């Protein structure tokens, strides 16, 4: 009998990439959440899955729907607490009727452990590992903490098998029918934010000295992990729960200064930056763009548990740096639609 899967986030960068993969597996009976019948028609045609018109904001619909599925995958909005709570309520309702815990895969991000006061300074030496039994206690105050904490509490309650996935900076060109058709977003968060803000100011920008470090993950590698995790979780071979169900999807580190130097040089060569060297963002720019400070934080993480499932990412830090001029070209051409999730 096919495993029923409710999928939220069908047209995001990550969500579309993942849905394209898992929809190829005949053991899954997938229903994807879409915001309109127009999008639903395209999703059905391209992925061969069922669709439901609605949104995470419709709590009653989310709870009722989630109560009917073996698996719930939330990739629509990592910041949406009410929507997450509604889905979890549905999983709880199902458990109370059947006695069977659903599989719940939640998307968060490594920014949940970022040192928020770094301001482009060097890292403190803190490294978060996904096999840390107590890593939830290190969450910071960013908006995606509340939904991730709700998932943690649900896992503790025992009515659902929880899996929380933490991607870092996502990069690379997504591929597949959703992207060919222009149905899905093609931009993540940090790279478009860095480059688009630099273009708008006419000069490549950097937060502080840019000594801060983040991890990265190519979109194809990140999507392949979700595919792997779903398979392992359904078969009972992936650790789950409030302490063991955490997975960091990274394949190396990058320094923001080097990143900024590369995109500023590329912008300058294309007539979009006055100087080939980045200059510091000013206070007024931080005030105008509230999330800009995140580009100066440190968020160093490692995924030993992720790799223990057999995940083998292909794209390296050298590949990441080499990609940046292509990201610049996409931004200039207006092809970065934004919205990582």
GUKOLNU-310560 format. One line per 10 residues: number of its first residue (from 1); their letters; for each residue x, y, z of N, C-alpha, C. Coordinates in steps of 0.05 Angstrom, whole numbers, plus 32768, in hexadecimal, padded with zeros to 4 digits. Layout:
<sites>
NUM	a	X,Y,Z,X,Y,Z,X,Y,Z  ... $
</sites>
This chain:
<sites>
1	xxxxxxxxxx	8011,7FE8,8000,8000,8000,8000,8012,8019,8000  800A,802C,7FEF,801B,8045,7FED,801A,8055,8007  8030,8063,800C,8032,8074,8023,8027,808F,801B  8013,8099,802B,8007,80B2,8025,8018,80C9,802F  801D,80DD,801E,802F,80F4,8025,8020,810E,801F  801F,811F,8034,8015,813B,8030,802D,814D,802E  802F,815C,8018,8047,816C,8012,8040,8189,8010  804B,8199,8022,8047,81B6,8022,8060,81C4,8018  805E,81D4,8003,8076,81E2,7FF9,807D,81DA,7FDD  806A,81D3,7FCC,806F,81C7,7FB2,807D,81DA,7F9F $
11	xxxxxxxxxx	807B,81F4,7FA2,8087,8206,7F8E,809E,8217,7F98  80A8,8210,7FB0,80C0,821D,7FBA,80D9,8211,7FAD  80EF,821E,7FB0,8109,8214,7FA5,810E,81F8,7FAF  810E,81F4,7FCA,8113,81DA,7FD5,80FC,81C7,7FD1  80E3,81D2,7FD6,80CC,81C1,7FD5,80C8,81B5,7FB9  80CA,81C5,7FA5,80C7,81BB,7F89,80DD,81A7,7F83  80F5,81AC,7F8B,810B,819A,7F86,8106,817F,7F93  80FC,817F,7FAB,80F6,8166,7FBA,80DE,8158,7FAE  80C9,8167,7FA9,80B0,815A,7F9E,80B6,814C,7F83  80C6,8159,7F73,80CD,814C,7F59,80DB,8131,7F5D $
21	xxxxxxxxxx	80EB,812E,7F72,80F8,8115,7F78,80E5,8100,7F83  80D7,8107,7F98,80C7,80F3,7FA6,80AF,80EB,7F95  80A6,80FC,7F83,808F,80F5,7F73,8095,80DF,7F5F  80AF,80D9,7F5B,80B7,80C4,7F49,80B4,80A8,7F55  80B1,80A8,7F70,80B0,808E,7F7F,8094,8084,7F81  808D,806E,7F75,8071,8064,7F76,8067,805C,7F91  8079,805A,7FA5,806F,8052,7FBF,8062,8069,7FCF  8064,8081,7FC4,8057,8098,7FD1,803E,80A1,7FC2  8029,80A5,7FD1,8010,80B1,7FC7,8010,80CE,7FD2  8018,80E1,7FC1,801D,80FC,7FCA,8007,810F,7FC3 $
31	xxxxxxxxxx	8000,8120,7FD7,7FEE,8136,7FD3,7FFD,8150,7FD9  7FFF,8162,7FC6,800E,817B,7FCA,7FFC,8192,7FCF  8003,81A2,7FE2,7FF4,81BB,7FE9,7FFC,81D1,7FD4  7FE8,81DD,7FC8,7FEC,81F3,7FB5,7FD9,820A,7FBC  7FE1,8222,7FB4,7FD1,823A,7FBB,7FBA,823F,7FA7  7FBB,8233,7F90,7FA6,8238,7F7C,7FA2,8220,7F6A  7F8B,821E,7F5E,7F85,8208,7F4C,7F96,8209,7F34  7F9E,8221,7F2C,7FAF,8225,7F15,7FCA,8217,7F1A  7FD5,821C,7F32,7FEF,820F,7F39,7FEA,81F1,7F3C  7FD4,81EA,7F48,7FCE,81CE,7F4C,7FCE,81BE,7F33 $
41	xxxxxxxxxx	7FC2,81C9,7F1E,7FC1,81BC,7F04,7FDD,81B7,7EF9  7FEE,81CB,7EFC,800A,81C7,7EF2,8019,81B3,7F03  8015,81B3,7F1D,8023,81A0,7F2E,801A,8184,7F28  8000,8180,7F24,7FF6,8165,7F1D,8001,815C,7F02  8003,816E,7EEF,800D,8166,7ED5,802B,8160,7ED5  803A,816F,7EE5,8057,816C,7EE5,8061,8156,7EF7  8053,8152,7F0D,805D,813E,7F21,804C,8126,7F24  8034,8127,7F19,8022,8110,7F1B,8018,810A,7F37  8015,8120,7F47,800B,811D,7F62,7FF0,812A,7F65  7FE3,8124,7F7B,7FC9,8132,7F81,7FD0,814D,7F8D $
51	xxxxxxxxxx	7FBC,815F,7F8D,7FC0,8179,7F98,7FA9,8181,7FAA  7FAE,8194,7FBC,7F9A,819F,7FCE,7F9E,81BD,7FCD  7F89,81CC,7FC6,7F8B,81E9,7FC6,7F87,81F4,7FE3  7F9A,8204,7FEC,7F98,820F,8007,7FB2,821B,800F  7FB5,8220,8029,7FCE,822C,8032,7FD2,8224,8050  7FEA,8228,805A,7FF0,8223,8076,7FDF,8234,8088  7FD6,824B,807E,7FC6,825E,808E,7FAA,8253,8095  7FA1,823F,8086,7F87,8233,808B,7F8A,821C,809F  7F89,8223,80B8,7F8F,8210,80CD,7F7D,81F8,80CD  7F63,81FC,80C9,7F50,81E6,80CA,7F55,81D3,80B3 $
61	xxxxxxxxxx	7F5B,81DD,809B,7F61,81CC,8084,7F7A,81BD,8089  7F8F,81CA,8094,7FA8,81BC,8098,7FA6,81A6,80AD  7F97,81AB,80C2,7F94,8196,80D7,7F84,817E,80CC  7F6E,8184,80BE,7F5D,816F,80B3,7F6D,815E,809F  7F7C,816C,808E,7F8B,815F,8079,7FA2,814E,8084  7FB1,815A,8096,7FC8,814B,80A2,7FC0,8132,80B1  7FA7,8132,80BB,7F9E,811A,80CA,7F9A,8102,80B9  7F9C,8105,809F,7F96,80EF,808C,7FAF,80E3,8080  7FC6,80EC,8087,7FDF,80E4,8079,7FF3,80D6,808A  8001,80C3,807D,8017,80B5,808B,802F,80C7,808F $
71	xxxxxxxxxx	8034,80D9,807C,804B,80EA,807C,8042,8107,8077  804E,811A,8086,804A,8136,8081,8065,8143,807D  8068,8151,8067,8081,815F,8061,807C,817D,805F  8088,818D,8071,8083,81AA,8072,809B,81B8,8067  8099,81C1,804E,80AE,81D0,8041,80A4,81EB,8037  808C,81F2,803F,807F,820A,8034,8089,8224,8041  808D,8224,805B,8094,823C,8069,80A0,8235,8084  80BA,8239,8086,80C8,8231,809F,80C2,8244,80B6  80B5,825A,80B1,80AF,826E,80C6,8092,826C,80D0  8082,825B,80C4,8065,825B,80C9,805E,8249,80E0 $
81	xxxxxxxxxx	805B,8255,80F8,8054,8246,8110,8037,823C,810F  8023,824D,810A,8008,8243,810A,8003,822C,80F6  800F,822E,80DE,800C,8219,80CB,8019,81FF,80D5  8031,8201,80E1,803E,81EA,80EC,802E,81DD,8102  8023,81EE,8113,8013,81E4,8129,7FFA,81D6,811F  7FEE,81E0,810A,7FD6,81D4,80FE,7FDC,81B9,80F2  7FF3,81B6,80E5,7FFA,819D,80DA,8000,8188,80F0  800D,8191,8104,8013,817F,811B,7FFA,8177,8129  7FE6,8189,812B,7FCD,8182,8137,7FBF,816C,8127  7FC2,816D,810D,7FB7,8158,80FC,7FC4,813E,8101 $
91	xxxxxxxxxx	7FDF,813E,8104,7FEE,8126,8109,7FE5,811A,8124  7FE1,812C,8137,7FD8,8123,8152,7FBC,8116,8150  7FAB,8122,8141,7F8F,8118,813D,7F90,80FC,8131  7FA2,80F8,811E,7FA5,80DE,8111,7FAF,80C9,8125  7FC2,80D1,8135,7FCD,80BF,8149,7FB8,80B6,815D  7FA7,80C9,8166,7F92,80C3,8179,7F7E,80AF,816E  7F7A,80AF,8154,7F67,809D,8148,7F73,8082,8141  7F8C,8083,8137,7F99,806A,812C,7FAE,805E,813F  7FB9,806F,8150,7FCF,8066,8161,7FE9,8064,8152  7FEA,806F,8139,8002,806E,8129,800D,808B,8125 $
101	xxxxxxxxxx	8026,808F,812D,8031,80A9,8129,8038,80AF,810C  8031,80C6,8102,8039,80CE,80E7,8056,80D5,80E6  8062,80D4,80CE,807D,80DF,80CA,8079,80FD,80C3  8088,810E,80D2,8086,812B,80CD,80A2,8135,80C7  80A5,813F,80AE,80BF,814A,80A6,80BC,8168,80A4  80CC,8176,80B4,80CA,8193,80B6,80E4,81A0,80AB  80E1,81B5,809C,80F7,81C3,8091,80FD,81DC,80A2  8116,81DE,80AB,811F,81F6,80BA,8138,8201,80AC  814D,8207,80BB,8165,8212,80AE,817B,8215,80C3  8194,8215,80BA,81AA,8217,80CD,81AC,8233,80DA $
111	xxxxxxxxxx	819E,8246,80CE,819D,8261,80DA,8191,8260,80F6  8184,824B,80FD,8177,8248,8117,818C,8247,812E  81A5,8242,8126,81BB,8242,813A,81CF,8259,8135  81C8,826C,8123,81DB,8281,811C,81E0,8293,8134  81F9,829C,8136,8201,82B0,814A,81F8,82CC,8140  81E2,82D5,814B,81D4,82EC,813F,81E3,8307,8143  81F6,8307,8155,8205,8320,8159,8220,8321,814C  8225,830F,8139,8240,830D,812D,8248,8326,811E  8236,8331,810E,823B,8349,80FF,8253,8347,80ED  8256,8330,80E0,826D,832C,80CE,8287,8325,80DC $
121	xxxxxxxxxx	8286,831F,80F6,829E,8318,8104,82A5,82FB,8101  82BD,82F4,810A,82C7,82D8,8108,82B6,82C6,811A  82B4,82AC,8113,82A4,8299,8123,82B1,8295,813E  82A0,828D,8151,82A9,8289,816D,82B5,826D,8171  82B1,825C,815D,82BA,8240,8160,82A3,822D,8165  828B,8237,8168,8274,8227,816C,826C,8218,8153  8269,81FE,8155,8261,81EE,813E,8249,81DC,8147  8233,81DE,8139,821B,81CF,8140,821B,81B5,8130  8217,819F,813D,8216,8185,8130,81FB,8178,8134  81F1,816B,811F,81D5,8161,8120,81D2,8148,8132 $
131	xxxxxxxxxx	81E8,813D,813B,81E6,8127,814E,81E9,8130,816B  81E9,814A,8170,81E8,8155,818B,81CD,8150,8197  81CC,8141,81AC,81B3,8139,81B8,81A2,8150,81C2  81AF,8167,81C7,81A2,817E,81D3,81A3,8196,81C1  81A4,8193,81A7,81A8,81AA,8195,8191,81BD,8194  8179,81B4,819B,8162,81C6,819C,8166,81DD,81B0  8174,81D7,81C6,8179,81EB,81DA,818A,8202,81D0  8197,81FF,81B9,81A8,8214,81AE,819A,8225,8199  8180,8220,8195,8171,8231,8182,8174,824F,818A  8174,8260,8175,8174,827D,817B,8157,8288,8179 $
141	xxxxxxxxxx	8155,82A2,8176,813B,82AF,8176,8130,82B6,815B  813B,82AB,8145,8131,82B1,812B,8115,82A4,8127  8106,82AE,8113,80EA,82A6,8111,80E5,8288,810C  80F9,827A,8101,80F4,825D,80FC,80F8,824C,8115  80FF,8258,812B,8102,8249,8144,80E8,823F,814F  80D3,8250,814E,80B9,8248,8159,80AD,8230,814B  80AC,822E,8131,80A1,8216,8124,80B3,81FD,812A  80CD,8201,8129,80DF,81EA,812F,80DB,81E0,814C  80D6,81F2,815E,80D1,81EB,817A,80B7,81DC,817D  80A3,81E5,816E,8089,81D7,816E,808C,81BA,8164 $
151	xxxxxxxxxx	809C,81B6,8150,80A2,819B,8146,80B0,818B,815C  80C3,8197,8169,80D2,818A,817F,80BF,8181,8195  80AD,8192,819D,809A,818C,81B2,8087,8175,81A9  807F,8175,8190,806E,8160,8186,807D,8145,8186  8096,8146,8180,80A6,812E,8181,80A8,8123,819E  80AB,8135,81B1,80AC,812D,81CD,8092,8121,81D6  807C,812B,81CC,8062,8121,81D3,805D,8105,81C8  806B,80FE,81B3,806A,80E2,81A9,8055,80DB,8195  8044,80EF,818D,802F,80E8,817A,8037,80EA,815D  8050,80F2,8159,805A,80F5,813D,8078,80EF,813D $
161	xxxxxxxxxx	8082,80E3,8128,809E,80DF,8124,80AA,80F8,8116  80BA,8107,8124,80C3,8121,8119,80DF,811F,810E  80E2,812D,80F7,80FC,8130,80EA,80FE,814D,80E2  8113,815B,80EC,8117,8177,80E5,8131,8179,80D5  812F,8185,80BE,8145,8188,80AB,814E,81A5,80AA  8169,81A9,80AC,8174,81C4,80AD,8187,81C9,8096  817D,81D4,8080,818F,81DC,806A,819D,81F6,8071  81B5,81FB,8066,81C3,8214,806A,81BE,8227,8052  81D2,8235,8049,81D0,8245,8031,81CC,8232,8019  81B6,8236,800A,81B1,8224,7FF3,81B9,8233,7FDA $
171	xxxxxxxxxx	81C5,8224,7FC8,81CF,8230,7FAF,81CC,821C,7F98  81D2,8226,7F80,81D1,8215,7F69,81B8,8218,7F58  81B9,820F,7F40,81A2,8211,7F2D,8190,81F9,7F31  8177,81FD,7F39,8164,81E7,7F3B,815D,81DD,7F1F  8154,81C5,7F1D,814D,81BA,7F03,8134,81A9,7F06  8128,81A3,7EEF,8110,8192,7EEE,80F8,81A0,7EE3  80E2,8192,7EDF,80CB,819D,7ED1,80BE,81B5,7EDF  80BE,81B6,7EFA,80B2,81CC,7F08,80C1,81E6,7F01  80DB,81E4,7EFF,80EB,81FC,7EF9,80EB,8203,7EDB  80EA,81EE,7ECA,80E8,81F3,7EAE,80CE,8202,7EA7 $
181	xxxxxxxxxx	80B9,81FB,7EB6,809F,8207,7EB1,809B,8222,7EBE  80AF,822B,7ECE,80AD,8244,7EDC,8099,8243,7EF3  8094,822B,7EFD,8080,8227,7F13,808C,822C,7F2E  80A7,8227,7F31,80B3,8228,7F4B,80C7,823F,7F4E  80CC,8247,7F67,80DF,825C,7F6D,80FB,8251,7F66  810D,8263,7F5E,8128,825B,7F57,813D,8269,7F68  8135,8278,7F7C,8149,8286,7F8D,8146,827C,7FAA  815D,827D,7FB8,815C,8276,7FD5,8158,828F,7FE5  8167,8292,7FFB,8164,82AA,800B,817E,82BB,800C  8193,82AF,8016,81AB,82BF,801B,81B9,82CA,8002 $
191	xxxxxxxxxx	81BD,82B9,7FEE,81CB,82C3,7FD7,81BB,82D8,7FC8  81A2,82D4,7FC3,8192,82EA,7FB6,8192,8303,7FC7  818F,8300,7FE1,818F,8318,7FF3,81A9,8327,7FF0  81BF,8319,7FF1,81DA,8326,7FEE,81DD,8334,7FD4  81D6,8326,7FBE,81DB,8331,7FA4,81C7,8346,7F9B  81AE,8341,7FA1,8199,8355,7F99,819D,836F,7FA9  81A4,836D,7FC2,81A9,8385,7FD2,81C1,8394,7FC8  81D5,8386,7FBF,81ED,8392,7FB4,81E7,83A0,7F9A  81D6,8394,7F89,81CF,83A0,7F70,81BF,83BA,7F75  81AD,83B9,7F88,819C,83D0,7F8E,81AD,83E8,7F98 $
201	xxxxxxxxxx	81C2,83E2,7FA6,81D3,83F8,7FB1,81E9,8400,7F9D  81EC,83F1,7F88,8200,83F7,7F74,821C,83F1,7F7C  821E,83DF,7F90,8238,83D9,7F9B,8236,83BF,7FAB  8248,83AC,7FA6,8248,8393,7FB5,824B,8399,7FD3  823A,838C,7FE3,823A,8391,8000,8243,837A,8010  824A,8380,8029,8253,836B,803C,824C,8375,8058  8247,8362,806A,8240,8368,8086,825A,8368,8096  8262,837F,80A1,827A,8381,80B1,8292,8379,80A1  82A3,8369,80AE,82BC,835F,80A0,82B7,8346,8090  82A0,833A,8093,829A,8322,8083,82AA,8309,808B $
211	xxxxxxxxxx	82B2,8308,80A4,82C2,82F1,80AD,82B0,82DA,80B6  8297,82DE,80B6,8284,82CA,80BF,8282,82B2,80AB  827A,829C,80B6,8279,8283,80A6,825E,8275,80A7  8255,826B,8091,823D,825C,808F,8243,8242,8080  8230,822F,8080,8232,8217,806F,8221,821C,8056  8225,820A,8043,8216,820C,802A,820C,81F0,8022  81F9,81EF,8010,81EF,81D6,8005,81E3,81DB,7FEA  81EC,81CC,7FD6,81E0,81CE,7FBB,81C3,81C4,7FBC  81B2,81D1,7FAC,8196,81CA,7FAC,8191,81AD,7FA5  81A1,81A2,7F93,819E,8186,7F8B,81A6,8173,7FA2 $
221	xxxxxxxxxx	81BB,817A,7FB1,81C3,816A,7FC8,81AE,816B,7FDE  81A4,8183,7FE3,8190,8187,7FF8,8177,8177,7FF2  816E,8178,7FD9,8156,816A,7FD1,815A,814C,7FD3  8172,8143,7FCC,8177,8126,7FCD,8176,811C,7FEA  817D,812D,7FFD,817B,8124,8019,815F,8121,8022  814D,8133,801B,8131,8131,8022,8125,8117,8016  812D,8111,7FFE,8124,80F8,7FF1,812D,80E0,8001  8146,80E0,8008,8152,80CA,8018,8145,80C8,8033  8142,80DF,8041,8136,80DF,805B,811A,80D4,805B  810A,80DC,8048,80EE,80D2,8046,80EE,80B4,8044 $
231	xxxxxxxxxx	80FF,80A9,8032,8100,808C,802F,8108,807E,8048  811D,8088,8055,8127,807C,806E,8112,807F,8084  8105,8096,8086,80F1,809A,809B,80D9,8087,8098  80CF,8084,8080,80B8,8073,807B,80BF,8056,8081  80D8,804E,807C,80E0,8032,8081,80EA,802E,809D  80EB,8043,80AD,80F2,8041,80C9,8110,8040,80CE  8120,804A,80BB,813D,8049,80BE,814A,8064,80C3  813A,8079,80C9,8146,8093,80CF,813E,809B,80EB  8152,80A2,80FC,814C,80AB,8117,8139,80C2,8116  8126,80C2,8129,8112,80D7,812A,810F,80E1,8147 $
241	xxxxxxxxxx	80FE,80F5,814A,80F7,80FE,8165,8104,8118,816D  80FF,8121,8185,8108,813C,818F,8126,813E,8192  8133,8127,8196,8150,8128,819B,8161,811D,8184  8156,8109,8175,8165,80FC,8161,815C,8102,8144  8146,8110,8141,813B,8115,8127,8143,812F,811A  815D,8136,811C,8167,814F,8111,817C,8149,80FC  817A,8158,80E5,818C,8152,80CF,8196,816C,80C2  81B0,8170,80C3,81BC,8188,80B7,81C7,8181,809C  81BE,818F,8087,81C5,8188,806B,81DA,819C,8061  81F3,8196,8065,8209,81A8,805D,821F,8199,804F $
251	xxxxxxxxxx	822E,81A7,803E,8245,819A,8032,825D,81AD,8031  8262,81BB,8047,8279,81CC,8048,8272,81E8,8053  8287,81F8,8056,8284,8213,8061,828E,8228,804D  8284,8240,8050,828E,8257,8040,8290,826F,8051  82A4,8280,804B,82A6,829A,8059,8298,82AF,8049  8289,82C0,8058,8279,82D4,804A,828B,82E8,803B  82A2,82EF,8046,82B4,8302,8039,82BB,82F8,801D  82C3,82DF,801B,82CA,82D4,8001,82B2,82D4,7FEE  829B,82CD,7FF8,8283,82CD,7FE8,827E,82E9,7FDE  827F,82FD,7FF0,827A,8319,7FE8,828E,8323,7FD3 $
261	xxxxxxxxxx	82A7,831B,7FD7,82BB,8323,7FC3,82B5,8318,7FA7  82AB,8300,7FA6,82A5,82F3,7F8D,828D,8301,7F7F  8277,8304,7F8F,8260,8310,7F81,8264,832E,7F7B  8274,833C,7F8C,8279,8358,7F86,828B,835B,7F6D  829F,834A,7F6A,82AF,834A,7F52,829E,8345,7F39  828C,8331,7F3C,827B,832A,7F25,8267,8341,7F1F  825D,834E,7F33,824B,8365,7F2F,8259,837C,7F22  8272,8381,7F2B,8282,8397,7F1F,8287,8391,7F01  828E,8379,7EFB,8293,8372,7EDF,827B,8375,7ECD  8263,8374,7EDA,824A,8377,7ECB,823E,8393,7ECE $
271	xxxxxxxxxx	824E,83A5,7ED9,8245,83C1,7EDC,8230,83C6,7EF1  822F,83B4,7F05,821B,83B6,7F1A,8227,83BD,7F36  8241,83C1,7F37,824F,83C9,7F50,8264,83DD,7F4A  8264,83F3,7F59,8277,8409,7F53,8294,83FF,7F57  8298,83EE,7F6A,82B3,83E4,7F70,82B3,83C6,7F6F  82CA,83B9,7F68,82CB,839C,7F68,82CE,8390,7F84  82D2,83A1,7F98,82D4,8397,7FB4,82BB,839F,7FC3  82B1,838D,7FD5,8299,8393,7FE4,829D,83A9,7FF9  8289,83B8,7FFE,8289,83CC,8013,8274,83C4,8028  8278,83CE,8040,8266,83C6,8057,824A,83D2,8054 $
281	xxxxxxxxxx	8236,83C1,8059,821B,83CC,805A,821A,83E0,8071  820A,83F5,806D,8207,840A,8081,81EF,8406,8093  81EF,8414,80AA,81D9,8411,80BD,81BE,8415,80B0  81BC,8429,809F,81A2,842F,8092,8198,8417,8081  81AB,8408,8076,81A4,83F1,8066,819A,83DA,8077  81A5,83D7,808E,819B,83C2,80A1,817F,83CA,80AB  817B,83E4,80AE,8161,83ED,80B7,814B,83E9,80A2  8153,83EC,8089,8141,83EA,8072,813B,83CD,806C  814F,83BB,8070,814C,839F,8069,8150,838F,8083  813B,8389,8090,813D,837D,80AB,814D,8363,80AD $
291	xxxxxxxxxx	814C,8353,8098,815A,8339,8099,8177,833A,8090  8180,8352,8088,819B,8354,807D,81B1,834B,8090  81AC,834F,80AA,81C0,8348,80BE,81C8,832B,80BD  81B6,831A,80B4,81BB,82FD,80B4,81D3,82F6,80A3  81DA,8307,8090,81F1,8302,807E,820B,8305,808D  820B,8310,80A5,8223,8314,80B5,8225,8301,80CD  8213,82ED,80CE,8213,82DB,80E5,8225,82C3,80DF  822C,82B5,80F5,823A,829C,80F2,8227,8285,80F8  8227,8271,80E7,8216,8259,80EA,8225,8241,80DF  8236,8236,80EF,8247,821F,80E7,823B,8205,80F1 $
301	xxxxxxxxxx	8236,81F3,80E0,8228,81DA,80E8,8234,81C2,80D9  822F,81AB,80E4,8238,8192,80D7,8222,817D,80D9  8220,816B,80C6,820B,8158,80C5,8213,813B,80C6  8220,8132,80DB,8227,8115,80DD,820F,8103,80DC  81F9,810A,80E8,81E2,80F9,80E7,81D6,80F8,80CB  81D6,810E,80BE,81CD,810F,80A2,81DD,80FC,8090  81F7,80FD,8093,8208,80EC,8083,8206,80CE,808B  81FE,80C9,80A4,81FB,80AE,80AD,81E5,809F,809F  81D2,80AE,8093,81BD,80A1,8083,81C6,8099,8067  81DE,80A1,8060,81E9,809A,8046,81E8,80B1,8032 $
311	xxxxxxxxxx	81E3,80C9,803B,81E2,80E0,802A,81FE,80E7,8020  8201,80EB,8006,821B,80F0,7FFA,8219,8109,7FE7  821C,8120,7FF3,821B,8139,7FE2,8232,813A,7FCE  822D,8148,7FB8,8240,8149,7FA2,824E,8164,7FA0  8241,8179,7FA8,824B,8194,7FA2,825B,81A0,7FB9  8273,81A9,7FB3,8287,81B2,7FC7,8286,81D0,7FCB  8297,81D9,7FDD,829A,81F6,7FE2,82A6,8204,7FC9  82B9,81F7,7FBC,82C4,8203,7FA4,82AE,8206,7F8F  829C,81F2,7F8D,8286,81F4,7F7A,8273,820C,7F82  8270,820F,7F9C,825F,8225,7FA6,826A,8240,7F9D $
321	xxxxxxxxxx	8283,8245,7FA2,828F,825E,7F9A,828E,8263,7F7C  8293,824D,7F6D,8292,824F,7F50,8276,8256,7F45  8262,824F,7F54,8247,8254,7F4C,823F,8272,7F4E  824B,8281,7F5F,8241,829C,7F66,823E,82AE,7F4E  8251,82AF,7F3B,824C,82C1,7F23,8232,82B9,7F14  822B,82A0,7F14,8212,8298,7F07,81FA,82A3,7F16  81FC,82A3,7F31,81E7,82AE,7F42,81E4,82CC,7F3C  81FB,82D9,7F39,81FB,82F6,7F32,81EC,82FA,7F17  81F2,82EA,7F03,81E5,82ED,7EE9,81C7,82E9,7EEC  81BF,82D5,7EFC,81A3,82D0,7EFF,8195,82E7,7F0D $
331	xxxxxxxxxx	81A2,82F3,7F21,8196,830A,7F2F,8193,8322,7F1C  81A8,8328,7F0C,81A7,833E,7EF9,8190,833A,7EE4  818D,8321,7EDC,8178,831A,7EC8,815C,8319,7ED4  815A,831C,7EEF,8140,831B,7EFC,8135,82FF,7EFE  8146,82EB,7EFE,813D,82CF,7EFE,813D,82C3,7F1A  8144,82D2,7F2F,8143,82C7,7F4A,8129,82CF,7F57  8116,82BD,7F57,80FC,82C3,7F61,80FB,82C3,7F80  810F,82B8,7F8C,8111,82B9,7FAA,80FE,82A5,7FB7  8101,82A2,7FD1,80F0,8290,7FE0,80FC,8274,7FE1  810E,826E,7FF4,811B,8255,7FF5,8108,823E,7FFC $
341	x	80F3,8244,800A,80E2,822F,8013,80C6,8230,8007 $
</sites>
